[in-house]
Amino acid sequence: MAGDILFRARGLSKVYGSGTAAVVALRDVDLDVSAGEFVVILGPSGSGKSTLLNILGGLDTPTAGDVTFRDHVLTGASDDELTRYRREHVGFVFQFYNLIPGLTALENVQLVTDLTLNDPHGRGAEDPAAALRLVGLGDRLDFFPAQLSGGEQQRVAIARAVAKRPDVLLCDEPTGALDFETGKLVLDALRRANRDLGTSTVVITHNVGIAAMADRVLRMRSGAIVEVVVNTAPCEPAALSW
């Protein structure tokens, strides 16, 4: 269940380039994300959803507007402050898995938990094997990425992201490279992280079918949020169709 406000964005705009070459990626976006909420941001390519996700994750900065995370202003923060914010509070899941080929599934996750445990500012970490069991890979701990299917590799990436116990998972087209049935397994892993660990989750996608599992759906077009829909009864990933 959603709790206190985690993110608050007001008047976010992002312009790349200048003059006649300027590209407006975001236009005066206002957004709140609550603790424990599962949000899906829908939109076609070029709608601004990836830019918005990158700003929330401290990977990009807005041209105008402000973003706060638990009352800490991210806008104007130094590179060191943003690095610490990403390390301590954010888990990223991308369309491509970015696993280290020479490490097993367990070792890929362990790499992150070791960094978290050695971080003097860290808040602790999930047991790597427990994180893999959470996403249904308890029997794949010693498998290398090349021995895993695409969906299994993506679930390892999710386990790696949740193992440091982030406040929020930011997911960029996490099922974009997967077939329908495999994609549902990945979405189920995200749902379990959201429910079992209370991790806020923001998923950006062009896939309208995924919206049915969200607590709230934001539709973007031409850099703006054009519709907000609240789901009173989000469905389980197994029931999705697209």
Backbone as CSV, one residue per row, in Angstrom:
resi,resn,N_x,N_y,N_z,CA_x,CA_y,CA_z,C_x,C_y,C_z
1,MET,0.850,-1.192,0.000,0.000,0.000,0.000,0.883,1.239,0.000
2,ALA,0.484,2.243,-0.761,1.283,3.451,-0.880,1.307,4.216,0.424
3,GLY,2.433,4.876,0.686,2.603,5.627,1.917,2.959,7.066,1.647
4,ASP,3.931,7.569,2.390,4.349,8.955,2.266,4.931,9.219,0.878
5,ILE,4.987,10.511,0.529,5.524,10.900,-0.762,7.025,10.621,-0.804
6,LEU,7.456,9.870,-1.824,8.870,9.558,-2.018,9.508,10.596,-2.949
7,PHE,8.890,10.780,-4.112,9.335,11.790,-5.073,8.278,12.871,-5.195
8,ARG,8.746,14.106,-5.316,7.859,15.211,-5.681,8.567,16.036,-6.749
9,ALA,8.000,16.066,-7.938,8.564,16.844,-9.040,7.580,17.955,-9.405
10,ARG,8.108,19.148,-9.622,7.264,20.275,-9.970,7.887,21.065,-11.122
11,GLY,7.091,21.270,-12.163,7.500,22.104,-13.280,8.706,21.607,-14.038
12,LEU,8.861,20.282,-14.140,10.049,19.729,-14.799,10.002,19.971,-16.306
13,SER,11.055,20.563,-16.813,11.240,20.712,-18.245,12.663,20.300,-18.584
14,LYS,12.819,19.760,-19.778,14.143,19.380,-20.244,14.237,19.682,-21.729
15,VAL,15.256,20.497,-22.065,15.501,20.857,-23.451,16.922,20.455,-23.799
16,TYR,17.072,19.696,-24.877,18.392,19.328,-25.372,18.725,20.222,-26.572
17,GLY,19.945,20.750,-26.593,20.349,21.625,-27.680,19.797,23.027,-27.494
18,SER,19.969,23.850,-28.510,19.510,25.236,-28.427,19.146,25.752,-29.812
19,GLY,18.451,26.881,-29.827,18.074,27.499,-31.083,17.177,26.605,-31.916
20,THR,17.411,26.599,-33.202,16.579,25.801,-34.108,16.803,24.297,-33.930
21,ALA,17.919,23.933,-33.254,18.223,22.515,-33.026,17.678,22.015,-31.693
22,ALA,16.996,22.875,-30.951,16.508,22.493,-29.625,15.435,21.406,-29.721
23,VAL,15.535,20.440,-28.815,14.539,19.366,-28.707,13.961,19.415,-27.297
24,VAL,12.656,19.604,-27.206,11.984,19.659,-25.906,11.570,18.246,-25.516
25,ALA,12.220,17.694,-24.465,11.928,16.331,-24.032,10.862,16.286,-22.946
26,LEU,10.827,17.286,-22.066,9.807,17.385,-21.023,9.243,18.791,-21.002
27,ARG,7.922,18.883,-20.723,7.245,20.171,-20.706,6.462,20.325,-19.404
28,ASP,7.016,21.028,-18.438,6.291,21.436,-17.231,5.577,20.266,-16.554
29,VAL,6.337,19.212,-16.233,5.771,17.992,-15.641,5.705,18.102,-14.122
30,ASP,4.533,17.804,-13.565,4.344,17.664,-12.124,4.083,16.190,-11.819
31,LEU,4.723,15.676,-10.775,4.603,14.242,-10.475,4.906,13.977,-9.016
32,ASP,4.063,13.157,-8.370,4.347,12.610,-7.053,4.382,11.091,-7.158
33,VAL,5.309,10.467,-6.453,5.356,9.007,-6.327,5.409,8.688,-4.839
34,SER,4.487,7.866,-4.383,4.413,7.531,-2.963,5.253,6.309,-2.623
35,ALA,5.662,6.224,-1.373,6.393,5.056,-0.892,5.516,3.812,-1.042
36,GLY,6.085,2.754,-1.622,5.367,1.499,-1.788,4.467,1.430,-2.995
37,GLU,4.416,2.487,-3.803,3.519,2.537,-4.951,4.148,1.852,-6.164
38,PHE,3.292,1.266,-7.013,3.711,0.693,-8.288,3.116,1.570,-9.386
39,VAL,3.991,2.296,-10.094,3.560,3.259,-11.105,4.055,2.802,-12.473
40,VAL,3.180,2.845,-13.460,3.566,2.593,-14.848,3.422,3.901,-15.616
41,ILE,4.486,4.271,-16.338,4.462,5.447,-17.204,4.431,4.963,-18.642
42,LEU,3.325,5.258,-19.318,3.099,4.793,-20.681,3.353,5.910,-21.679
43,GLY,3.889,5.539,-22.818,4.054,6.523,-23.877,4.856,5.962,-25.027
44,PRO,4.644,6.483,-26.219,5.422,6.034,-27.374,6.852,6.527,-27.292
45,SER,7.700,6.025,-28.165,9.074,6.509,-28.252,9.064,8.015,-28.498
46,GLY,9.905,8.734,-27.760,9.986,10.179,-27.910,8.998,10.963,-27.074
47,SER,8.238,10.282,-26.207,7.233,10.980,-25.403,7.828,11.644,-24.164
48,GLY,9.077,11.310,-23.821,9.725,11.919,-22.666,9.818,11.036,-21.447
49,LYS,9.311,9.803,-21.546,9.263,8.964,-20.350,10.654,8.557,-19.870
50,SER,11.584,8.260,-20.780,12.942,7.894,-20.360,13.664,9.091,-19.738
51,THR,13.456,10.266,-20.302,14.055,11.474,-19.724,13.550,11.686,-18.305
52,LEU,12.255,11.523,-18.093,11.685,11.671,-16.759,12.283,10.648,-15.802
53,LEU,12.384,9.393,-16.226,12.952,8.350,-15.366,14.402,8.678,-15.012
54,ASN,15.178,9.148,-15.979,16.586,9.467,-15.738,16.741,10.627,-14.760
55,ILE,15.835,11.587,-14.809,15.896,12.701,-13.861,15.548,12.214,-12.457
56,LEU,14.521,11.373,-12.336,14.188,10.816,-11.016,15.355,10.006,-10.457
57,GLY,16.099,9.328,-11.329,17.212,8.494,-10.885,18.520,9.232,-10.709
58,GLY,18.533,10.550,-10.939,19.770,11.311,-10.779,20.775,11.069,-11.876
59,LEU,20.307,10.540,-13.027,21.187,10.319,-14.168,21.191,11.512,-15.124
60,ASP,20.219,12.389,-14.961,20.105,13.581,-15.806,19.547,14.701,-14.941
61,THR,19.666,15.920,-15.406,19.179,17.074,-14.656,18.191,17.854,-15.513
62,PRO,17.164,18.448,-14.897,16.188,19.203,-15.678,16.731,20.567,-16.090
63,THR,16.192,21.094,-17.170,16.501,22.464,-17.576,15.790,23.447,-16.662
64,ALA,14.588,23.077,-16.218,13.817,23.903,-15.291,13.005,22.986,-14.394
65,GLY,12.610,23.506,-13.226,11.816,22.727,-12.288,12.666,22.083,-11.207
66,ASP,12.004,21.410,-10.277,12.675,20.818,-9.119,12.187,19.407,-8.861
67,VAL,13.094,18.576,-8.334,12.762,17.230,-7.873,13.257,17.084,-6.450
68,THR,12.392,16.600,-5.571,12.813,16.275,-4.216,12.601,14.788,-3.976
69,PHE,13.491,14.216,-3.172,13.399,12.822,-2.757,13.398,12.827,-1.239
70,ARG,12.275,12.444,-0.638,12.116,12.489,0.822,12.578,13.845,1.375
71,ASP,12.125,14.896,0.747,12.409,16.286,1.150,13.846,16.726,0.901
72,HIS,14.654,15.882,0.260,16.003,16.293,-0.138,15.954,16.738,-1.600
73,VAL,16.398,17.941,-1.871,16.321,18.484,-3.215,17.430,17.868,-4.076
74,LEU,17.032,17.202,-5.163,18.009,16.616,-6.075,18.499,17.634,-7.093
75,THR,17.628,18.566,-7.454,17.985,19.571,-8.447,19.135,20.428,-7.923
76,GLY,20.213,20.487,-8.678,21.367,21.279,-8.255,22.332,20.539,-7.346
77,ALA,22.043,19.265,-7.040,22.974,18.490,-6.203,24.272,18.247,-6.960
78,SER,25.359,18.081,-6.203,26.657,17.833,-6.821,26.723,16.422,-7.382
79,ASP,27.731,16.162,-8.216,27.912,14.819,-8.770,28.107,13.792,-7.663
80,ASP,28.875,14.149,-6.631,29.105,13.224,-5.523,27.806,12.929,-4.776
81,GLU,26.991,13.950,-4.581,25.716,13.759,-3.888,24.769,12.877,-4.705
82,LEU,24.757,13.074,-6.021,23.894,12.249,-6.865,24.393,10.806,-6.932
83,THR,25.714,10.626,-6.939,26.267,9.274,-6.910,25.861,8.557,-5.629
84,ARG,25.954,9.245,-4.509,25.564,8.642,-3.229,24.067,8.339,-3.213
85,TYR,23.264,9.249,-3.753,21.815,9.034,-3.835,21.510,7.771,-4.643
86,ARG,22.134,7.628,-5.809,21.877,6.444,-6.634,22.332,5.182,-5.936
87,ARG,23.479,5.240,-5.273,24.033,4.049,-4.622,23.174,3.610,-3.440
88,GLU,22.675,4.553,-2.694,21.996,4.224,-1.438,20.495,4.026,-1.582
89,HIS,19.877,4.640,-2.578,18.417,4.697,-2.592,17.745,4.141,-3.834
90,VAL,18.479,3.966,-4.937,17.844,3.642,-6.213,18.382,2.323,-6.768
91,GLY,17.473,1.487,-7.239,17.832,0.307,-8.011,17.365,0.496,-9.441
92,PHE,18.233,0.235,-10.404,17.902,0.416,-11.818,17.739,-0.941,-12.499
93,VAL,16.716,-1.048,-13.339,16.523,-2.233,-14.181,16.323,-1.718,-15.600
94,PHE,17.211,-2.120,-16.507,17.160,-1.634,-17.876,16.685,-2.745,-18.812
95,GLN,16.438,-2.384,-20.061,15.975,-3.361,-21.036,17.017,-4.448,-21.271
96,PHE,18.291,-4.068,-21.255,19.374,-5.024,-21.423,20.035,-5.240,-20.076
97,TYR,20.474,-6.459,-19.824,20.653,-6.939,-18.467,21.956,-6.475,-17.820
98,ASN,22.997,-6.254,-18.624,24.268,-5.732,-18.114,24.865,-6.606,-17.008
99,LEU,24.727,-7.926,-17.164,25.364,-8.833,-16.216,26.822,-9.043,-16.607
100,ILE,27.650,-9.416,-15.643,29.057,-9.696,-15.907,29.178,-11.163,-16.323
101,PRO,29.605,-11.424,-17.565,29.557,-12.793,-18.094,30.358,-13.804,-17.285
102,GLY,31.473,-13.382,-16.702,32.335,-14.319,-15.997,31.919,-14.598,-14.559
103,LEU,30.801,-14.039,-14.126,30.306,-14.264,-12.767,29.000,-15.041,-12.814
104,THR,28.773,-15.899,-11.837,27.505,-16.613,-11.739,26.396,-15.643,-11.342
105,ALA,25.167,-16.137,-11.399,24.030,-15.316,-10.965,24.241,-14.839,-9.528
106,LEU,24.641,-15.749,-8.662,24.874,-15.377,-7.267,25.982,-14.341,-7.151
107,GLU,27.053,-14.510,-7.884,28.184,-13.576,-7.810,27.836,-12.208,-8.384
108,ASN,26.990,-12.186,-9.430,26.540,-10.907,-9.973,25.778,-10.103,-8.920
109,VAL,24.940,-10.792,-8.158,24.192,-10.111,-7.096,25.108,-9.785,-5.923
110,GLN,25.991,-10.707,-5.594,26.905,-10.514,-4.471,27.793,-9.284,-4.661
111,LEU,28.139,-9.008,-5.901,28.977,-7.846,-6.188,28.331,-6.573,-5.652
112,VAL,27.032,-6.450,-5.824,26.316,-5.267,-5.352,26.185,-5.281,-3.829
113,THR,25.863,-6.431,-3.257,25.694,-6.469,-1.803,27.010,-6.223,-1.087
114,ASP,28.119,-6.684,-1.648,29.424,-6.413,-1.034,29.716,-4.915,-1.035
115,LEU,29.410,-4.229,-2.140,29.607,-2.784,-2.205,28.738,-2.074,-1.183
116,THR,27.508,-2.558,-1.017,26.591,-1.931,-0.060,27.068,-2.137,1.367
117,LEU,27.502,-3.343,1.677,27.962,-3.628,3.036,29.231,-2.859,3.374
118,ASN,30.064,-2.580,2.374,31.302,-1.838,2.601,31.115,-0.324,2.537
119,ASP,29.890,0.120,2.260,29.596,1.545,2.174,29.294,2.071,3.577
120,PRO,30.075,3.037,4.092,29.832,3.531,5.447,28.467,4.187,5.608
121,HIS,27.866,4.615,4.482,26.549,5.239,4.536,25.431,4.246,4.224
122,GLY,25.795,3.001,3.935,24.814,2.020,3.494,23.864,1.623,4.606
123,ARG,22.702,1.075,4.206,21.672,0.696,5.168,21.563,-0.809,5.311
124,GLY,22.562,-1.555,4.820,22.498,-3.000,4.847,22.082,-3.528,3.494
125,ALA,22.097,-4.843,3.362,21.780,-5.441,2.067,21.041,-6.745,2.275
126,GLU,20.296,-7.125,1.257,19.593,-8.399,1.248,20.608,-9.514,1.006
127,ASP,20.351,-10.692,1.583,21.180,-11.846,1.265,21.061,-12.141,-0.229
128,PRO,22.190,-12.270,-0.965,22.111,-12.465,-2.420,21.261,-13.663,-2.824
129,ALA,21.406,-14.771,-2.132,20.610,-15.950,-2.473,19.124,-15.687,-2.224
130,ALA,18.806,-14.971,-1.149,17.406,-14.644,-0.862,16.830,-13.749,-1.952
131,ALA,17.632,-12.807,-2.458,17.172,-11.924,-3.535,16.874,-12.730,-4.794
132,LEU,17.698,-13.721,-5.085,17.458,-14.563,-6.259,16.253,-15.471,-6.050
133,ARG,16.055,-15.947,-4.831,14.855,-16.749,-4.560,13.599,-15.897,-4.714
134,LEU,13.672,-14.624,-4.326,12.531,-13.720,-4.442,12.038,-13.634,-5.885
135,VAL,12.975,-13.676,-6.840,12.593,-13.567,-8.254,12.489,-14.935,-8.925
136,GLY,12.429,-15.996,-8.115,12.194,-17.337,-8.648,13.394,-18.022,-9.234
137,LEU,14.595,-17.650,-8.790,15.814,-18.244,-9.346,16.661,-18.934,-8.281
138,GLY,16.006,-19.476,-7.270,16.750,-20.164,-6.227,17.508,-21.378,-6.719
139,ASP,17.107,-21.923,-7.879,17.790,-23.096,-8.437,18.787,-22.722,-9.525
140,ARG,19.098,-21.423,-9.668,20.010,-20.974,-10.725,21.198,-20.187,-10.148
141,LEU,21.466,-20.360,-8.877,22.495,-19.550,-8.218,23.863,-19.679,-8.877
142,ASP,24.226,-20.876,-9.303,25.567,-21.128,-9.818,25.635,-21.122,-11.349
143,PHE,24.596,-20.635,-11.986,24.582,-20.565,-13.445,25.211,-19.255,-13.909
144,PHE,25.969,-19.334,-14.998,26.531,-18.129,-15.616,25.497,-17.525,-16.565
145,PRO,25.604,-16.223,-16.874,24.614,-15.588,-17.755,24.366,-16.338,-19.057
146,ALA,25.422,-16.883,-19.674,25.255,-17.586,-20.941,24.431,-18.861,-20.791
147,GLN,24.300,-19.351,-19.566,23.509,-20.557,-19.314,22.060,-20.241,-18.974
148,LEU,21.722,-18.969,-18.940,20.385,-18.535,-18.557,19.632,-17.981,-19.759
149,SER,18.312,-18.109,-19.734,17.483,-17.509,-20.771,17.453,-15.987,-20.584
150,GLY,16.914,-15.291,-21.587,16.814,-13.836,-21.469,15.986,-13.414,-20.277
151,GLY,14.859,-14.096,-20.053,14.023,-13.762,-18.904,14.717,-14.031,-17.584
152,GLU,15.477,-15.113,-17.511,16.222,-15.414,-16.287,17.309,-14.376,-16.050
153,GLN,17.980,-13.948,-17.116,18.992,-12.906,-16.952,18.366,-11.604,-16.452
154,GLN,17.191,-11.268,-16.973,16.532,-10.048,-16.505,16.126,-10.176,-15.044
155,ARG,15.729,-11.378,-14.622,15.378,-11.574,-13.208,16.614,-11.510,-12.311
156,VAL,17.762,-11.945,-12.819,19.006,-11.736,-12.074,19.268,-10.233,-11.914
157,ALA,19.032,-9.485,-12.993,19.227,-8.036,-12.929,18.293,-7.398,-11.907
158,ILE,17.061,-7.900,-11.806,16.130,-7.392,-10.793,16.615,-7.756,-9.396
159,ALA,17.062,-9.016,-9.222,17.598,-9.425,-7.923,18.782,-8.556,-7.519
160,ARG,19.648,-8.252,-8.475,20.798,-7.388,-8.215,20.336,-6.000,-7.781
161,ALA,19.282,-5.497,-8.422,18.792,-4.164,-8.096,18.139,-4.113,-6.717
162,VAL,17.393,-5.166,-6.348,16.673,-5.124,-5.067,17.551,-5.556,-3.906
163,ALA,18.685,-6.222,-4.185,19.513,-6.781,-3.114,20.089,-5.715,-2.195
164,LYS,20.266,-4.497,-2.702,20.794,-3.441,-1.832,19.689,-2.717,-1.058
165,ARG,18.466,-3.247,-1.147,17.309,-2.703,-0.443,17.074,-1.232,-0.792
166,PRO,16.880,-0.934,-2.049,16.655,0.460,-2.432,15.261,0.923,-2.019
167,ASP,15.091,2.221,-1.958,13.756,2.777,-1.714,12.888,2.655,-2.958
168,VAL,13.516,2.704,-4.130,12.747,2.700,-5.364,13.473,1.915,-6.448
169,LEU,12.698,1.193,-7.250,13.194,0.553,-8.466,12.724,1.386,-9.651
170,LEU,13.654,1.786,-10.503,13.334,2.518,-11.721,13.629,1.594,-12.900
171,CYS,12.602,1.273,-13.658,12.701,0.222,-14.674,12.395,0.791,-16.051
172,ASP,13.359,0.665,-16.961,13.236,1.212,-18.308,12.979,0.074,-19.288
173,GLU,11.718,-0.080,-19.716,11.321,-1.130,-20.661,11.875,-2.503,-20.251
174,PRO,11.602,-2.965,-19.029,12.227,-4.205,-18.558,11.815,-5.452,-19.317
175,THR,10.698,-5.395,-20.056,10.266,-6.563,-20.839,10.429,-6.331,-22.335
176,GLY,11.092,-5.240,-22.717,11.157,-4.863,-24.122,11.866,-5.867,-25.014
177,ALA,12.810,-6.631,-24.451,13.566,-7.593,-25.261,13.068,-9.020,-25.076
178,LEU,11.883,-9.171,-24.457,11.414,-10.500,-24.077,10.097,-10.840,-24.756
179,ASP,9.835,-12.147,-24.901,8.552,-12.570,-25.433,7.478,-12.453,-24.357
180,PHE,6.232,-12.666,-24.751,5.078,-12.432,-23.893,5.144,-13.214,-22.583
181,GLU,5.312,-14.523,-22.650,5.275,-15.343,-21.432,6.465,-15.043,-20.530
182,THR,7.640,-14.848,-21.126,8.827,-14.520,-20.334,8.664,-13.158,-19.682
183,GLY,8.073,-12.214,-20.421,7.831,-10.889,-19.872,6.949,-10.928,-18.645
184,LYS,5.959,-11.800,-18.623,5.089,-11.897,-17.445,5.854,-12.400,-16.223
185,LEU,6.819,-13.302,-16.431,7.636,-13.768,-15.314,8.473,-12.622,-14.735
186,VAL,8.994,-11.780,-15.612,9.787,-10.628,-15.159,8.909,-9.645,-14.399
187,LEU,7.709,-9.377,-14.910,6.792,-8.468,-14.224,6.364,-9.038,-12.868
188,ASP,6.208,-10.361,-12.808,5.878,-10.988,-11.529,7.007,-10.777,-10.520
189,ALA,8.267,-10.838,-10.988,9.400,-10.587,-10.093,9.376,-9.146,-9.582
190,LEU,9.040,-8.211,-10.446,8.941,-6.811,-10.009,7.806,-6.633,-9.015
191,ARG,6.679,-7.273,-9.265,5.547,-7.174,-8.347,5.895,-7.746,-6.983
192,ARG,6.616,-8.868,-6.961,6.988,-9.464,-5.678,7.931,-8.548,-4.896
193,ALA,8.877,-7.912,-5.597,9.769,-6.967,-4.916,8.982,-5.809,-4.337
194,ASN,7.998,-5.351,-5.087,7.162,-4.245,-4.629,6.349,-4.642,-3.399
195,ARG,5.743,-5.808,-3.425,4.861,-6.217,-2.331,5.626,-6.767,-1.130
196,ASP,6.595,-7.631,-1.394,7.277,-8.310,-0.291,8.273,-7.395,0.420
197,LEU,8.917,-6.512,-0.326,9.930,-5.633,0.263,9.435,-4.206,0.440
198,GLY,8.266,-3.884,-0.113,7.743,-2.525,-0.007,8.487,-1.522,-0.854
199,THR,9.177,-1.999,-1.887,9.977,-1.125,-2.737,9.081,-0.399,-3.738
200,SER,9.117,0.928,-3.722,8.396,1.690,-4.743,8.952,1.302,-6.106
201,THR,8.077,1.226,-7.089,8.487,0.762,-8.410,7.887,1.663,-9.474
202,VAL,8.755,2.153,-10.371,8.309,2.956,-11.507,8.787,2.246,-12.765
203,VAL,7.843,1.864,-13.613,8.144,1.154,-14.854,7.738,2.037,-16.029
204,ILE,8.659,2.301,-16.944,8.279,2.990,-18.167,8.208,1.981,-19.302
205,THR,7.199,2.148,-20.136,6.967,1.184,-21.206,6.075,1.810,-22.273
206,HIS,6.100,1.246,-23.457,5.137,1.602,-24.489,4.025,0.569,-24.549
207,ASN,4.110,-0.464,-23.691,3.193,-1.597,-23.722,1.954,-1.330,-22.863
208,VAL,0.842,-1.052,-23.511,-0.389,-0.695,-22.799,-0.852,-1.826,-21.883
209,GLY,-0.605,-3.083,-22.255,-1.072,-4.205,-21.460,-0.523,-4.231,-20.044
210,ILE,0.691,-3.725,-19.853,1.324,-3.749,-18.536,0.606,-2.843,-17.546
211,ALA,-0.117,-1.845,-18.055,-0.754,-0.851,-17.186,-1.713,-1.463,-16.179
212,ALA,-2.304,-2.610,-16.511,-3.330,-3.193,-15.646,-2.793,-3.635,-14.289
213,MET,-1.475,-3.834,-14.157,-0.916,-4.284,-12.882,-0.485,-3.124,-11.984
214,ALA,-0.586,-1.885,-12.468,-0.092,-0.730,-11.732,-1.121,-0.206,-10.742
215,ASP,-0.641,0.419,-9.672,-1.524,1.170,-8.788,-1.988,2.452,-9.481
216,ARG,-1.087,3.008,-10.301,-1.403,4.251,-10.995,-0.694,4.257,-12.344
217,VAL,-1.364,4.790,-13.355,-0.829,4.827,-14.710,-0.762,6.284,-15.172
218,LEU,0.411,6.683,-15.649,0.601,8.016,-16.208,0.848,7.858,-17.695
219,ARG,0.083,8.573,-18.505,0.283,8.543,-19.954,0.995,9.816,-20.374
220,MET,2.060,9.635,-21.167,2.834,10.772,-21.630,2.740,10.900,-23.146
221,ARG,2.743,12.155,-23.582,2.795,12.440,-25.005,3.476,13.790,-25.202
222,SER,4.430,13.842,-26.101,5.136,15.084,-26.444,5.708,15.786,-25.213
223,GLY,6.266,14.986,-24.293,6.958,15.544,-23.140,6.080,15.931,-21.978
224,ALA,4.776,15.653,-22.056,3.861,16.053,-20.983,3.053,14.852,-20.503
225,ILE,2.623,14.890,-19.240,1.686,13.905,-18.714,0.293,14.348,-19.115
226,VAL,-0.381,13.532,-19.920,-1.670,13.935,-20.467,-2.837,13.218,-19.796
227,GLU,-2.558,12.167,-19.011,-3.633,11.444,-18.334,-3.057,10.694,-17.140
228,VAL,-3.811,10.664,-16.052,-3.463,9.887,-14.866,-4.649,9.003,-14.516
229,VAL,-4.401,7.694,-14.407,-5.458,6.737,-14.097,-5.066,5.963,-12.846
230,VAL,-5.960,5.904,-11.873,-5.739,5.130,-10.652,-6.450,3.792,-10.794
231,ASN,-5.708,2.700,-10.577,-6.293,1.359,-10.600,-6.712,0.972,-9.191
232,THR,-7.979,0.803,-8.954,-8.432,0.410,-7.619,-8.194,-1.069,-7.362
233,ALA,-8.058,-1.860,-8.422,-7.847,-3.311,-8.255,-6.821,-3.778,-9.294
234,PRO,-5.522,-3.483,-9.074,-4.497,-3.924,-10.032,-4.504,-5.437,-10.181
235,CYS,-4.310,-5.929,-11.387,-4.323,-7.376,-11.609,-2.930,-7.948,-11.397
236,GLU,-2.876,-9.254,-11.264,-1.605,-9.959,-11.147,-0.970,-10.090,-12.542
237,PRO,0.365,-10.134,-12.596,1.021,-10.270,-13.901,0.543,-11.473,-14.714
238,ALA,0.217,-12.579,-14.034,-0.225,-13.790,-14.751,-1.505,-13.544,-15.545
239,ALA,-2.276,-12.522,-15.144,-3.552,-12.247,-15.816,-3.415,-11.246,-16.945
240,LEU,-2.207,-10.713,-17.158,-2.018,-9.712,-18.192,-2.153,-10.300,-19.579
241,SER,-2.584,-9.488,-20.510,-2.596,-9.863,-21.926,-2.270,-8.635,-22.737
242,TRP,-1.463,-8.820,-23.814,-1.164,-7.699,-24.695,-0.783,-8.214,-26.080
